[in-house]
Amino acid sequence: MSASQRPLLVLRPSVNTTTVTTTTTTTTTYAPIQLPSLPPPSSPRDSKNYPLLHASLPQSLRHFPLVFPNGARATFRDGEVGDEDMQEEQEVASGTGWRMLRPDEGFQDAPVVGLAEAVERYGKKRSHNSDDLMEGIEIPSGSSATVPPPRKKARAAALPQISTVNAAAPPSPLPSPHGSPPPEAIWPSAPPSGTSSPLPQAPFQPDLSLTTLLTLPSLLGHFTSLPPPLQSHFLLTLLRHSPLPVLRTLHSVLTPTLARDFLTLLPPELVSHILSFLPFSTVVRASRVSRSWRNIIDTDAVLWRDLLKSTKIWFGGESEASFTTSIYSRRRHAQETQPLIPRPLSLPHPYKMLFKSRHLTHTRWVNNPDPKHISFPAHGSSVVTCLIFSHGRIISASDDHSIHVYSPVTGELLRSLQGHDGGVWALAACKDTLVSGSTDRTVRLWDLSTGRCTHVFGGHTSTVRCLSIVKPEMIDIEKDGVITREKWPKRPLIVTGSRDHSLRVWTLPRPGEEEFRCFGNEGDENHDVDPAEVCDAGENPYHKLHLAGHDHAVRALAARGRTLVSGSYDCNVRIWDIITGECKHTLRGHSQKVYSVVLDLGRNQACSGSMDGTVRVWNIQNGECIHTLTGHTSLVGLLGLSPSYLVSAAADSTLRIWDPDSGELRHTLAAHTGAITCFQHDEFKVLSGSDGNLKMWNVRDGTVVRDLLTGITGVWQVVFEGRWCVAASNRNDATVLDVWDFGEDEDEEWFGEPPNGLYDEDIFSESGDEDVDEPAGSKLKLPAGDADEDDEQEQADIDAMDQDLVDVASETDSVVEADIHFHGQIPIRSPYDGDVDITDLAPAAPGAFNFGLASEGVEASRWAPNAPEQTSSRTSRFGSADAPVLPARRTALQLSAAGSSSLANAPGATPSARPLPNNDETPTRPRVRGHNASRRR
């Protein structure tokens, strides 16, 4: 304690009452008694060896009352308390218009007398007689006391300065370390007894308490000079003779001071090992103990990795590494765009954030019985063909040619993207960039922040049926027997698949790069112009490859790194190198059309689902079929892949969960009564839509968790990510979007994992301008001499496809035929005037399957209810807009291996004399260019 913070002893004012015939009360206020300060340590003390040297004492030891033998009251005040009033606070009684005064409230202005003066006054002995009394004051009757005459006495000497040297020390067996002289008596003797000496009352009678306070520096000197064993013995002796309240007070001081924070003292490896034995709930509570614990626990990657594994939410398959990379990319972007703000706590490791997100996903979806739910209309009564959830936005596309962007919180329509001249059947998003493919044969790029169409890519000669954005990622590359990790592609790419039998690879433009529109400048688009005639991909600087090889429409694709997998109606699956354009393998084995494909680079596998009812697992390194998964009895139109589960959905109203490593069937989800129209799954749940119901399943045991939607006309699409779930359905001939929020207000750090495990943070960073090993001839330029031969081949393909359409109703024995029952209001049209034959009632978009809910192709939007009227030129080119519509309630696809039926013989169908289109083009029949048409050279 410094000299400026010396302890004080504040005496309570004394009251002297003299009773004669009247009562006179005199209050004397005493100045605080300055007690001697404690000597500082002789040398700087090590805080580790003397942890209590600067310990903060509790309030009860820095401010407490003392009562002296003569009844005088005082308050001990430590120098750290300050000069505030130390009188004990008491509640003051009061009422309306009155208040009780405290005993000392009327004496605040009384003169202050120092201790030396008070003792001097007390030491004076005076004799009083009746002559000396105040005039008018009578001596009490019956008093026999004789008042002696006044006597003169020498004035008492001044009070010496109080010090520990001349103060009387308490009895102690310990010798004085400095050999102090015997103390002098500083307190006067007791006053003479009797009422004849009306002397002022003594301020207090000193006792052992005051003596100890005055001699505390000497006691401290005694103690510090003792050897440590004797110090321990002395203190232990004192503690043995201390009552319980004293021991409790000492315990409150010693416990926090002597406690050791083992997490900050131990090596990080031991800390992780110790904390790994605790359940995650205890670890979370431990992180709230202190900032140091919070930093240690939040940044411990090993701890959270072990917790992820022990709670069985570590999925592997590089999903954790992808999440980590995404979080670090977000932080780098935040540092570049925002000023550096000092933080008292370290940022948590991504594994900790991943654990919280997965734990919330696992518990909230199951344990939240009443999630927040909103519904709102969308796209009028048109079919929702595509639905995605990206960066907190709901993006839906329809066969009414439009793309809508909604807020999941309010359901507000944020953007309406208009520009396509046909139904939109493929979507992919990457941050603020949206890519769409349509029956108008174009690929459009949109800026979601402004709603502008920034690019229009032409080149396909039929419906753009599927597309994907290929984001750069680290993959294993084998060169000369050595496997290295490289990032491919060097910059993001777009891959599109079309019904013109081909795929195309485009470079994804960076924000701010030159815009390109195959129609010309924005606002100059002529909707009466055929894109196949005016759009030459060779003139597009973003076009990279044209992948030709399939003999029929490309129905599905999946791409990652340098690998592209495509599935076609020619019953084959092809593996491509999207950098060189090389077709590495043609995978043959399916006996009917391929409708869905997924790609697993971690296992070097690709999976395909076909109309033959099987799912095949292929080795993409050598092209061999590893497993043939059987069990479905009809078209497998949907496939989904997560690190631990492969899920297939079919028209037989069931979903099946497979082990992607062994091909073992784990569960069969059979609770729907109609074809599965859409589904999505992760490592915890499966959401599937069919026949007016949307169900949630437990992917680990195959049980039904809950029904999210029931009793509606049909479910077209469903997507979920993190806390959000979105479904598109039809109710009373109106299209409705339902949004569920399974989170709670405190679930702010709930990061959803995208279904494919790929994130789009910083996709343009560290990207090369070109893919270095792309061959010079990868643009697939056609020699001039091959033009005629190419036209002949295209015409042969068209004839073969037409024959496929004509013969589809008469197929028997060798193929599974379609028996379509119409219970809903759907269009019926000639096999020649649409994009789909009767067996091609297929998913509306990659990852979603619509059986007969809307006809797919160039004319699909014409058949949607309330479709906008088209110009005569467009109608003549694509076919008549008139078609018979049958009243009904529901559509289901039932496939049977025996028996056959044609579209004309379907129950409830009526013959139609609908004319054929005015030209020879159909959506599955590519347009044949004339010899003088624009062609790449």
N, C-alpha and C positions, 0 to 999 in steps of 0.2 A: 504494500500500500504506500503510495507516495505521501510526501509531507503535506501536500495540499489536500489530502483526503484523510486527515487524522480523524480518529473516532471522537465522538462527542457524547457527553452525558448531560441531558437536558433535565433540569430539576423542575418539578411541578411547583407552581407558586404556593407558598405556605400561608396559612390563615391564622392570625393571632386574635383571639377574642378576649376582651377584658369586660367583665361584668361588674358594674357598680349599680347605680340606679338606672342607667341606660346601657345599651349594648353598642360597642364600637368595634367594627370589623376592619382590620387592616390587611390588605393583600400585598405581598411582596413578590415581585417577579424577579427571578434570578437569571443571570446570563448563563449560557451553556458552559459547562466545565470542559475545558480542553484536556482530553486525556493524552498521555504520552504516546507518540507514534512508535510503531514497531520499526526496528532497525532493518535496513535492506540487507539482502544476502551479502555475505562477505565476498563472494565471487559469483559470476553468472552461473545460474543453475541450469542443468540440462533438463528440458521439459520431459524427457523420457524417464529420467530417474526421479524427478520431482513433479509428477503429474498434477498434484493438488496445489502447487505453488501459486498458480494464477486461476484456480478454480473459482467459479462464481458461487457465492454462498446464497442459500435460499433466503427469502424475505424474512422468515422467522428468526434467522440468526443475525440479520442486519438491523432489525428494529423490534425491540421488545421492552416491556416495562420492568421496573425494579421498585421494590418497597423496602424502605429502610426501617430499622427497629422502632424509631419514634413515630412511624406511620407516614413519614414523608414519601411521596411518590416521585419517581423519575422515569425517564425513557432513555434507553440506550439507543443511540443512533450511529450507524456506521457512516463514514465519510462519503460513501458512494450513494447514500440515499438522497442527499440534498437538503435544502433548508425548508422543505415544506413542513406544515404543522404536523407534529407527530402525536398529537392527542388522539386517543382512541375514538374512532368515529362511532357515534351513537345516533340512533334515529330520534329526531326531535318531534315531540308531539305537537300537533297543530290542529286548528280547526278554522271555521269561517270567521275571519276577523281577529284571530289571536294565534299566538305561537309561544310555546314555552321556551324560556331562555335556558341556555346551558349554564352550569355553575360558574364557569370562567368567562362567560361571554361579556360580562359587564366590566371586566378588568383588563381589557386589551390595551388600554392606554396607561396602565399603572407603570410607575418608574421601575426600571430594571436595575437590580442591585447585583454587583459582582460577588463572587464567592468570598473573596478576601474581606470585603467590606461587611458582608453578612456575618462572617465568623468574628470580625472585630466587634461588631455590635453585640453579638452574643456574649463576647468575653467581658463586656463592661458590667460591672456590678454597681448598682446605684441603690441608695436608701431614700425612700420616699416617706414623708409623714403627711399629716392632714393639711399642713400649711402649704405643702408642695402640690397638693391636688388642684385640679382645675376648679375655678370658682363655679359654684352652683352644683358641684358634685358631692353627694353625701356618702359618708362611709356607711356601709351596711351595718344595721343594728345587730347587737349580739356578738359583735366581733371582739374578742379578747386579745387580739394581737396588738402588740406594742410596736409602733413604728419607730425605729431608731432615727435619730437625727441624721441628716445627710452628712456623708463623709467624702472627703476628697481622696481620689485614688489616681495613681499615675496612669496615663493613657497606655493602653496595651500596645506592644510592639506590632509593627505591620506583619501581615501573614506572609510567611516565606513562599517562594515559588514552588508549586507542586512539582515534584520530580520523583523518579523511581529511586533516587539515591537516598533521600531523607524520608521516604515513605515507609511506613511499617509493613514489613513483609509478613505474609501469613506463615503459620508454623509449617516448616518444611524441613525434612531431613537433609535436603540438598544444600551444600555450602554455597555461598555467594561466589560467583566466578570472578568478580572484580574486587572483592573484599570491601564492600561498602561499610561505612561507619554505622554505628548503632543509630537507628532512626530517632529523630526528635519528635516530641509530641506537638503536632500542629493543631490538634483539636483541643479547645479549652475544656476545662473540667466541667462537670455538671453544675448547673445553677443551683443556688440554695433552694431548698424546698420551702413550701409555705406560700401563702397568698400575699405575704407582706412584701414580696419582691416581684412586682409586675414587670419582669424583664421580657424583652421580645422573645418569641418562640424560636428555638433553634431551627435552622433550615433543614437539617437532617442529622441523624446519628450514623456515622460511618460504621460499616460492618465488613465482613469478609468479602462480599461482592465488590465493593468499591476498592478495597485494598488490593484485590486480585487484579482489577482493571488497571490500577495505578502501577502495579508491579509486573504487569504482563511482559514488558520488554525484558525484565530480569529473568522471568521464568523462561522466556524464549531463549535467552542466552544460555541458561542452564541446560535446556533440552538439546540445543544444537551442538553443545560441547560433549554430549554423551556419545558413546560408540553406538553403532546401529543396533546391536543385539539388546543393549540396555534401553535404547529408545523404544524398541518393540515391546520389551517387557513392561516399561513404564506405561505406554499407551494401552496395552492389553489389561494392565491392572486398573487403569481408569475405566476402560470399557466394562470390565467385570462389575464395577460398582456404579454403573450408569443405569438409570431406569429405562424402560422400554421406549418412551417417547424420544429420549435422547438417541438411542440406537437407531430408531427409524429415521430421524433427521440425518444422522451420519450416513445411513444407508442411501438416502436420496442423493447425497453428494458423492459418495464413493462409487456407486454403481455406474453412473454414466461416465465418470472420469476414468475409472479403471477398465471399462469395457474396451475390447479390441475388435476392430472391424476386419474380420478375417478375409472378406472378399477383396479388400484393397491391399492386404498384406501378402496373400498367397499368389503364386504364379498363375497366369491365366489358364494353363492346362489343368491345374488342380481345381480351380474355380468351376470350370466347365464340368469336370468329373463330379464334383460335389453336387452341383445344381441339377445334374442329369438324373439324380435319384428322386427329385421332387416332381410331383404332378404339375402340369402346366398352370393350374389355378394358383398353386402356391408360388410358383415362379413369378406370375403376374403380380401377386400381392407383394412379393419381396422387392419387385422393381419400384414400389412406391415408398420404400423405407427412407431412402435418401437419394440425392442426385448422383452420388458416386455409385450406388447400387444400380440406379437406373441406367447410367452409362455403361457399366460393366455388363449388365444383363442384355440390354438392347443391342449391343454391338457384338455379342458372342455368337458367331456363326455356327460353331460346333454345337453349342447348346440347343439352338433352334433346329438345327438339322436333326439332332438326336430326338428332339420332341416331335418333329414331323414324322420320323420313322416309328417312334414308340406308339404314337396315336394312329398309325396306319394311314397317314395322309401324305406320305412321301411317295410320289408316283413314279419317279424315274423318267426315262425316255427324254431326258434333257428339258423337261418342262420346268424344273426348278431353275436351271441355268438360264432359260429364256426369260423367266420372270425377273431374275436378278439383273440380267442385261437391260431389260426394259426399265427397271427402277433407276439404275445408274444413268441411263440415257435421259430420263426425265430430269434427274438432278443436274446433269450437265447443261441441259437446255435451260433450266431455271437459273443456273448461275450465269449463263450468258445473257439472259434477258432481264434479270432482276438484279438490283444492287446487292452486294454482299451484306447480309445482316448477321451480326454476331449472335450466336445461339448459346444459351447456358448448357444445353444438353447436346450430345452427339446424335447424329441421325441414326435411326435404328437400321440394323442390317436387313437387307431384303428378305432374308429367311424368316425374320420375325414378322414382317409385314405379310409374307406369304402364309405363315402359320395362322395369323389372325384372320386373313381372308378365307382360307379353306375351312377353318373352324366355324366361322360365321356361316359359310355356305352349307356346311354339314348340319348345323344345328337350327339355323333360322328357317330353312325351307321345311324342316320336319316339325319343329316345335312351335312355329308361329301359326296358331289356328286361324287367325283373322288378319291376313296381310292387307295392306292398303290396296284398294282396287278401284280403277276408273275404267269407264267404257266411253267410246266416242265414235261417231260415224267417220268413214273414210272411203273415198273413191265411189261415192254414190252406191250403186248396186253392182259395180264391176268386180271381177275376180281379182284378188290380190295374188299376183304371180310370184313375187319375190318379197322377202322381209328380212332385214338385217338390223342389228343393234350395234352402233359404232359411236364411241366417244360420247355417250350420253344422249344419242339421238336415235330415234326410230325412223328408219328409211324403208318405205314401202313402194313397190312398183305394181302396176296393174295393166291389164289388157286394154285399158282406156287411153293408152299412150302416155300416161302421166307418171311422175315420180313425186312422192310427197315426203316431207321431213317433218316429224312431230316431236314435241317435247314429252318425255315420259312422265314428267311431274304433273303437268297441267293438261296434257292432251292437245295443246295448241298447235295449229298448223304453222310451222315456222317457214317452210319453203314449199313452193310448188314448181317443179322443174318441168317445163314444157319445151318440146322440140322434136321428140321422136314422132315419126309418122306411122307408127305401128305399135303393137303391144310390146311391152318391155318384159323380157323373159330371163334376163341375167343381170345380176348386180354384184359389185365388189367395191368396198370402200377402204380408204387408207387416209386416216386423219381427215383433212379437209378436201380430199379428192375422191370423187365418186366416178366409177366406170360402169356404163350400162350398155347392154346389147339388146337389139330389138328385131322384130320381124321386118323392119324397114331396111335390114341388112347393114346397118351402120353401127359403129361403136362410138359412143359419146363420152366425153370427160367433162365433169362439172366441178365447179368450185362451190363447195357447200357453204362457205362463209358468205358468199354473195349471191349464190343461186345462178350464176352465169354458166353457160355452156362454153367451155374454153377450146375444145377440140372436137372435130368430127372426123373419124377415120372410116374410110370406105375401102372396099376390096373384096369382101365376101359377096357371093352371088346368091345367097339364100339366108334364111333366118340365122342370126347369131344366137345360138341356143345355150351356150355355157361359156364362162370366162373366169379368169382368176388373175389376181395380182401376185406376182412372184417377188417376194421381198428378199434382199440380201441376207444371208445367214452363213455361219461357219459350218462347213460340211467336211466329211472325210473324202480326200481325193487320193487315189492310188496311181502312182507313177513309177514304173520300173520296179514294182514290188514293194515300194515304200509308200506308206500311208501318211499323208500330211493334212493339216487343217487349213482350209482356205475359205475365203468368203466368196460365195457365188449366189446370184449373178453380181457383177460389179456395180450395177445400178438397177433399180426396180424395173420389172418388165410386166407387160400385160400379155396373157395368152388367151386367145379366143377360139372357140370351136363352133362350127357351123354345119348346117344341113347341106352345104355344098361339098361335103366329104372332106374338108380340109381344116387345118388349124393355122392360125397366124400368130406371130410373135411381134410385139410392138414394145418400144421403149416408153416407159412411163415418164411423161414430161415433168421436169422440175417446175415448181412454182416460179412464175416470172419468165419462163422460156417462151419462145415464139409460138404463137397459136397457129394451128393448122385446121382448116375446114375443107373437106373435099368438095363442098358446094360453093366455095368462095368465101367472101367476107361475111361477118355476122350481119344478119338482116337481109342478105341477098339470096337466101335459100329459096329454091323453086321446088315446091312440093310435087310438081307434076313431072319432075325429072327423075328418071330411074337411076338410083345410085350405082347400080351395076354397070351402067353405060358411061357415067361421067367420073366415077371414082376409080382412079388407078393407084393401087398401093405403091407402085414404083415411084410415084411423085411425092409420096409422103416421107419426110425425113425421119419419122419415128418408126417406120416399118422396118423390121429386121429380117423375118423369115416367113416363108410360106411352106408349111409342112403338108405335103400331099402323100397319100398312101392308102388311106381308108377307101373302101369301095361303097360306102354308104354314109348316111348322116352321122356326124360326130355328136353323140348324146351327152357325154360327161367327160370331165377332165380333172386332173389334180396335178399340181406342180409345186416343187420345192427345190431350191438350190439350182442344180443343172438338169434335174430329172423332171420329165413330163410324162404323165400316164394319160392315155385317151381311150375311151370306150365308144364303140360304134355299133350301129345297127347291122354292120357286116359280121357280127358275132365275134369280132376280134378285139384284143387289147394291144395297144402299141406303147413301147417305151422309147422316148425321144431324148436326145441331148439338145436342150433348147439354146445352147450356145452355138453349136455347130450345125444344128438341124438334122443330125444323123438319126435315123431310126435304128436303135440298137437291137430291139427285139420285137417280134410280132408274136403275141401270146395267143395260141389257138387252143381251144378246148370247149368253149361254150357252144352249145348247139343252136342257140337263139340269140336275139338281140341283147346287147349289153347296155344297161340303163344307168349304172352307177359304178364309180371307181373311187378308191381312197389310196393314199400313198403314205408309207411309213419308212422314212429314211433311216431311222434308228435301227430297225430290224432288216433293212434292205428288202422290204416286201411291198407289194401292191395287192389290193383286194378288189374284186369285181363282182357285181351282182347282175344276174341275167334273167331274161324271161323264161329260161329253162328251169327256174326254181332253185338254182345252186349259187353258192358263193365260192369263188376260187381265190386261193392265196398263192401269189406268184413270187418267185425270187427275181428281183430286178437285175441281179448281177448276171445270171446265166439264162434267165427266161424260163426256168422250169416251174411247173405247178407243184407247190409244196403240199397244199391241202385242197380237197374238194369238200366243202361243207354242205351237207344235204339235210333236209328236214322240212324246208318250205315246200308247199305244194303248188305254188304259182309264182307269178312275176315278183322278183326281188328288185324293187324300184329304189330303195334307199339303203345307204350304208353310212355308218358313222364309226369313227375310230378315235379312241383316247389311249393314253399310255397303257392301260390295263385291260381295256374291253374293246371288242369289235361287236357292233350292234347292227343287225340287219332287220329291215321291215319289208313286208310283202303284202300282196293283195289277198293272201289267205287269212287276213285279220290278226296275224300274230307278229310279234317281234322276238328275235332270238339273240341271246347274248353269248358270245364265243370268247374263248381264250385265244388271243392273236398269236401266241407262241406255239401252242400245241394243237390248235384247231378244235379243242374240246368244247362241247356245248355245255354252258353253265346253267342257263335258265331259258325257259320259254314263257314269254309274256302273252297270255291268252285271256283277255278280258273284253276286248273289242268284238263287235259283231259285224264289222265291215272292213273294207280295205284300209290299210294305214295310209293316210294322206300326207302326214308330216310327222317328224320327230326330231329331237335333239337330245344328246346325253352328255354327261361328264362322268367323273369318277364316283359320284354319289347317287345320281338320279337319272331317270329317263322321262321325258315328257313326250307323249304321243297323242296325235289327233286322229279321230276316225268317227264316222257316222254320228256327228253331232256331240261328241264327247272329247274332252281333253283330260287325260289322266297323267298322274305322276306316279312313277314306280321307283322302288329302291333297287338300284342297279346291282347291289351286292347280294341280295337274297331274292330278287325277282318278285317282291310283293307290291301290291298297290298301296300307295301312301294316301292319296286323296284324289278326288275329282275336282278339277279347277273349273270346268265348264260342262254343263249337261243340258240336254233338251233343246239344243239349237239345230239349225239345218245342217251345217257342216263346218268343219275346221279346215282351213286351207294352209295356214302357215303357223309355226311356233318357233320362237327363238328366246334364249335367255343368256344372261351374262351377269355374274355377281349377284346383286340384289334384285335385278329386274327380270321380269318375264313378260313377253309380248306375244299375243296370239291374234291372228286374223281369222274371222269367221263370218258366216252368213246367218242373219236372223231376219225373218219376215221379209225376204227379198232385199235386204239392205246389208251392206258390208260394214262390219264393226271391228274396231281394234280394242282389245282388252289388255290392260297393263296392270301388273301386280308388283308391288314393292314389298319384298320380304324383309327389308331392313328396319331398324329402329333409329331413333334420332341420334343416338350416340355412335352409330356404326358409320362413321365418316371415312375411316381408312379401310373400306371394303373394296379391294381391287378385283374386279372380275377377270377371269382368264378366258381369252377367246377360244372358241371351239377347236380351232386348228393349232392352238399353242403358239401362234406367231403374232408378234407385236409390231407396231409400225412407228415406234419412236426413232427419230433420226435415221430414216431409211435412206436419205440422200447423203448422209455423212460418210466420208472416207470412201466414196464410190468413184471408181475410175470412169473415164469418159467412154471407154469402149471395153468390151470383153476381149481380152488379149488374144485368145486362141481361136477367135472366130475366123473361119476361112474366108478368103476373098470372094469366093463364089457362093457364100451362104445365102445370098439374096434370091437364089434359084431363078436367075434370069433365063428366059427361054430363048433359044436360038431362033432366028427368023425362019429357018428351014423347017422347024418342027411345028409351025403353027397349024398346018393342015392336019398333021398327025394328032396334035392335041385336041383339035375340034372333033375329030372322029372318035377319040377316046371318050370325050365328054358326052357325045351323042349316044355312045354305047352305054355309058353309065345311066343316062336318062331313060333309055329304053328298058334297061334292067329294072330300074326303080318303078317305072310305070307298070311293068309286068308284076312286080311285087304287090303293087296296090290292087291290081285287077284280080290277082289270084288269092288274095288274103281271105276272101269269104269262102273259098272252096278248098282251103287246105284241110287235109285229113291225115289221120294216123301218125305221121312223123312229127307233127307240131302240136303244141297245146293251143287249142283254139279258144276264142273269146265268146262268152255268152253274156251279153250285156243286157241288164234289166234296167229299164228307165223308170225311175220313180220321182224324178225331178224335172224341172224345166230346163232342158238342155237342147242345143241345136242339133238337127239331123241334116247331114249334107252328103253330097256325092263323094265317093272316094277320090275324085279328081280335083275337087274344088277347095280342099283344105290342106293343112300342113300335116295332118295326122291320119293314119288309117285306123281301122277299128281296134287293132291290137296295140296301137300306140297311144294309149291313155296314160300319160306319163307325168313325172314330176314337173311342177311348174318352174323349178329352179334347182340348182345343185343343193342337195340337202333338204328338199321338200318335194312331196309327191302328190299330185292331184289326179285322181282317177275320174276322168270325165266331167270334172267340175267346170272346165273351160277347154275349148278346143284350141290347140296350140298351132301357131303358124302365122303366115302373113295376114290371113283373114280373121285371126282369132279375135281381134278387137272389134271386128264388125258384128260378131255374134254376142258380144256382151250387151246386157240390157242397158237401154238409154245411151247407146254408143252414139257419138256425134255423127252427123250426116257427112258423107264423103262427097267429093266432087265427082262429076261424071267420068273424068279422065282416070281418076284413081280406081273407080268402080270397074271401069272397063278393063283396066290392066290386071286387077287382082281377082275379078269375077264379080258376079252379081251380089248385091248386098241383101237380097231377099232370100229367105230360107224358112222352111216350116219349123215352128217351135211347138214342142209338145208340152202340155201341162203335166206337171208331176211334182213330187216333193223331194225325192232323194235319188241319188245315183250310186250304184255299187257295181264293182267289177267282179265277176265270178268266173274263174277260169277252170275248165274241166278238161281232163285228158280224153274223154270220150264224148262223142256227139259233136255236132257242128251247127252253127247258126250264122246267118248273115245279118247285116245291118237292117236290111229290108224286112226281115222276119222277126226282129226284136219285138218283145211284147209291148204293145202300145204304140208301135211305130206305124206311120201312115206313109204310103208311097208318095213320092214327090217327083214332079216333072221338072225339077230345077235344072235350068240350062247349064251347060259347061262354060267355063271361062272363055273369054273372047280370044285368048292366046293359049299357047301350049305350056305356059309356065305354071308350075305348082310349087309350094314351099319346099317339098322334098325333091323337086326337080330343078336343078340349077339352070339358070338362064344361059343359053348358048350364044356367045358373041359371034357376030359375023366376022368375015376375014378382014374387013376394014376397020374393026373395032380397035379401040386403044388397047395396046398390049405391052407388057414389059419386055424390053429387049435386053 
